[in-house]
Amino acid sequence: GKAPRMARWGEYSVERPLLHDVHKRAKHDFEYLRKDLVVKLADRELMVQEQQNLKKSMEMIPAPDRDRAKQEMGAWIADYFDDAGYPMWETQTQIYKAMLMTAFPPIDALEGKKPDYTTMELSRWEDALTKFLSIMDEHLTSSQHHVSDGNYAGATWLNKLLRR
């Protein structure tokens, strides 16, 4: 088969004009992935086959430059924080670390290494995929609370409360 596409983080400033649509685009991706994962998690034989397919796929894909990807991701997130009005992320690191960890809780044990889903025990992989599916569902539900102008719906409620 053909090697899958390699997406990169790229530059925030280039992607900024497209951000108004990111939740809509991600919703379709979430829904497709959710349907796919539910089918596979419900059938142990499919899980075994999927793990083998993942291993073959990983062998076909050129190894990404992880250091470059880390730099791009960090710069993208920092530029987004600035543009979205998040103050003092440079010095209030514990707050931002906690926010990121809340948005992305561990789906595998924090052991200082990247898990290898192609070789791990099937029950552990099923557990990780189930956790990922649950977190993805939470993000999908949360994204539906964003209003079309880019404001978070909860902020409207809080502003009304503060104006009393």
Salt bridges, closest charged atoms under 4 A:
ASP21 OD1 - LYS24 NZ 3.60
GLU31 OE2 - LYS27 NZ 2.93
ASP36 OD2 - LYS40 NZ 2.77
GLU50 OE1 - LYS40 NZ 3.15
GLU72 OE2 - ARG8 NH2 2.52
GLU72 OE2 - ARG68 NE 3.19
ASP83 OD2 - ARG16 NE 2.56
ASP108 OD2 - ARG124 NH2 2.93
GLU111 OE1 - ARG124 NH2 3.83
GLU126 OE1 - ARG44 NH1 2.96
ASP127 OD2 - LYS131 NZ 3.29
ASP137 OD1 - ARG34 NE 2.84
